[in-house]
Amino acid sequence: MIKIIDAEYLRDYVLWLKFSDGVVGEVDLKDELHGEIFEALKDKEYFRKFILNPDWLTISWPNGADFAPEFLYSALQVHA
């Protein structure tokens, strides 16, 4: 099972992520903020309040919004 082991805010809606298999890269979530739970994340200051949730093995926000680690892995722009 893939999990996120490190995450950093970069800019706008872009995060740097490191996965348990060693893969690292950036993911831009700007076009993924659909639905009521993600509405608060459109505020960039709120977006920056994500945490690395150890129970869910992914990133999440105070309002309960999260993205599955598998989705984030598939959306990753990998940098060599």
C-alpha positions as CSV (number, residue, x, y, z in Angstrom):
1,M,0.0,0.0,0.0
2,I,1.4,3.3,-1.1
3,K,1.5,6.1,1.5
4,I,2.8,9.7,1.8
5,I,5.7,10.1,4.1
6,D,6.5,13.8,3.6
7,A,4.7,16.8,2.1
8,E,5.5,20.5,1.7
9,Y,3.6,23.4,0.3
10,L,5.3,25.0,-2.7
11,R,2.9,27.6,-4.2
12,D,-0.7,28.2,-5.1
13,Y,-2.3,24.7,-5.0
14,V,1.0,22.8,-5.6
15,L,2.4,20.4,-3.1
16,W,5.7,18.5,-3.1
17,L,5.1,14.9,-2.0
18,K,7.3,12.0,-1.0
19,F,5.9,8.5,-1.1
20,S,6.8,5.4,0.8
21,D,8.4,3.9,-2.3
22,G,10.8,6.8,-2.6
23,V,9.1,8.5,-5.5
24,V,8.9,12.3,-5.1
25,G,7.3,15.1,-7.2
26,E,4.8,17.9,-7.4
27,V,1.1,17.7,-7.6
28,D,-1.1,20.6,-8.6
29,L,-4.6,20.3,-7.1
30,K,-6.1,23.5,-8.5
31,D,-8.4,21.6,-10.9
32,E,-9.3,18.9,-8.3
33,L,-11.2,21.1,-5.8
34,H,-14.7,20.1,-6.7
35,G,-17.6,19.6,-4.2
36,E,-18.6,21.0,-0.9
37,I,-15.8,19.5,1.1
38,F,-13.1,21.1,-1.1
39,E,-14.7,24.5,-1.3
40,A,-12.7,25.8,1.7
41,L,-9.4,24.7,0.0
42,K,-9.9,27.2,-2.7
43,D,-8.8,29.8,-0.2
44,K,-5.0,29.5,-0.6
45,E,-4.4,30.3,3.1
46,Y,-6.6,27.5,4.1
47,F,-5.1,25.2,1.5
48,R,-1.7,25.7,3.2
49,K,-3.2,24.3,6.5
50,F,-2.9,20.6,5.3
51,I,-1.3,18.1,7.5
52,L,0.3,14.7,6.9
53,N,-2.3,12.5,8.5
54,P,-0.7,9.4,10.0
55,D,-4.0,7.6,10.4
56,W,-5.0,8.0,6.8
57,L,-1.5,7.8,5.2
58,T,-2.2,10.9,3.2
59,I,-2.6,14.7,3.4
60,S,-5.8,16.2,4.9
61,W,-7.2,19.5,6.0
62,P,-8.9,20.6,9.3
63,N,-12.4,20.3,7.7
64,G,-11.9,16.6,6.9
65,A,-11.0,17.0,3.2
66,D,-8.4,14.6,1.9
67,F,-7.1,12.9,-1.3
68,A,-6.4,9.2,-1.6
69,P,-2.7,8.6,-1.7
70,E,-3.2,6.5,-4.9
71,F,-4.9,9.5,-6.6
72,L,-2.1,11.8,-5.6
73,Y,0.5,9.3,-6.8
74,S,-1.2,9.1,-10.2
75,A,-1.4,12.9,-10.5
76,L,2.3,13.4,-9.5
77,Q,4.7,15.2,-11.8
78,V,7.9,13.4,-11.1
79,H,11.2,15.2,-11.2
80,A,14.4,13.3,-11.8
